[in-house]
Amino acid sequence: MARVSKLALGDEALPVRFMYKTVPEHANDTGWRLFTGYESAEFLADFDNLEPFPIAPLVEKDSSFQALLDSNAGSVWERLPGKNWQAVDDFEIPYEEVDVEISNDLDDFIEPIWK
């Protein structure tokens, strides 16, 4: 599964022309985020505009994705109309900060139920 702009899905879908790979959020997530390049900041601010979508149908429709799928997290790609995919090195992948407390103190953990 990838997160795909709703502008790239459906009967009047625009072609994907910008994509990046982030660290997957869960076991079914590839980490890929795909966009048309026509998304506004307001559009992207609404998380519901990025639809979880299987990669396979996208590859069937556009086989140029196949060569990029094994890229590492942190990879960014774009293509202009009529051109091949080009690596991008000046885009900062957005990430969501997660507030996590880390402790090595055993007293911070709940006693196991099997004691």
C-alpha positions in Angstrom: 0.0 0.0 0.0 1.0 3.6 -0.7 -0.5 6.9 0.1 -1.7 8.4 -3.2 -3.1 11.8 -3.9 -6.8 11.6 -4.8 -5.9 13.7 -7.8 -4.1 10.6 -9.2 -7.0 8.2 -8.6 -10.4 7.7 -10.3 -11.7 8.2 -13.8 -10.2 11.6 -14.3 -6.9 10.8 -12.6 -3.9 12.9 -13.4 -0.5 11.2 -13.9 1.8 10.7 -11.0 4.8 13.1 -11.5 6.2 13.3 -8.0 6.8 10.6 -5.4 8.9 9.9 -2.3 9.5 7.1 0.0 9.4 7.6 3.8 9.8 5.1 6.6 6.6 2.9 6.5 4.0 3.6 9.2 2.8 0.0 9.6 3.3 -3.5 8.1 1.1 -2.9 5.1 2.7 0.5 4.2 5.4 0.6 1.6 6.3 4.1 2.6 5.6 5.5 -0.9 3.7 8.8 -1.2 2.6 9.6 -4.8 1.4 13.0 -6.1 0.5 14.6 -9.4 2.3 17.9 -8.7 -0.9 19.9 -8.8 -1.8 19.5 -5.1 -2.1 22.8 -3.2 -0.9 23.3 0.3 -4.5 23.3 1.5 -5.2 20.1 -0.4 -2.2 18.4 1.2 -3.1 19.7 4.7 -6.1 17.4 4.6 -4.7 14.0 5.3 -7.9 12.4 3.8 -6.7 13.6 0.4 -4.0 11.0 0.5 -5.7 7.7 -0.1 -4.2 4.3 1.0 -4.0 2.5 -2.4 -2.2 -0.7 -3.6 0.9 -0.2 -5.7 0.2 -3.0 -8.2 -2.6 -1.3 -10.1 -0.5 1.8 -10.4 2.4 -0.2 -11.8 0.0 -1.9 -14.3 -1.1 1.5 -15.5 2.4 3.0 -15.6 5.3 0.5 -15.6 7.9 3.2 -15.0 7.2 2.9 -11.3 8.5 -0.6 -11.2 12.2 0.4 -11.5 11.8 2.8 -8.5 10.0 0.6 -6.0 13.1 -0.9 -4.4 14.5 2.6 -3.6 15.4 3.3 0.0 13.4 5.5 2.4 14.4 9.1 1.7 14.3 8.6 -2.0 12.5 11.4 -4.0 11.6 11.2 -7.7 10.0 13.6 -10.2 9.3 13.6 -13.9 8.2 16.3 -16.3 5.7 15.5 -19.0 7.3 13.3 -21.7 10.5 12.8 -19.6 12.0 10.0 -17.5 12.0 9.9 -13.7 14.8 12.0 -12.2 16.1 11.8 -8.6 15.5 14.9 -6.5 18.0 15.9 -3.8 16.6 19.2 -2.6 13.3 18.1 -1.2 12.8 17.6 2.5 10.4 14.8 3.2 7.7 15.8 5.7 7.4 13.7 8.8 5.0 13.6 11.7 6.7 14.0 15.0 5.6 11.4 17.5 5.9 12.1 21.3 7.5 9.0 22.8 9.0 8.5 26.2 12.0 6.2 26.3 13.1 4.7 29.6 15.6 2.1 30.6 14.3 2.1 34.2 12.6 -1.2 34.9 10.4 0.4 37.5 8.7 2.3 34.7 7.3 -0.9 33.3 4.1 -2.7 34.5 4.7 -6.0 36.3 4.1 -9.0 33.9 0.9 -10.9 34.5 2.7 -14.2 34.5 4.5 -13.7 37.8 
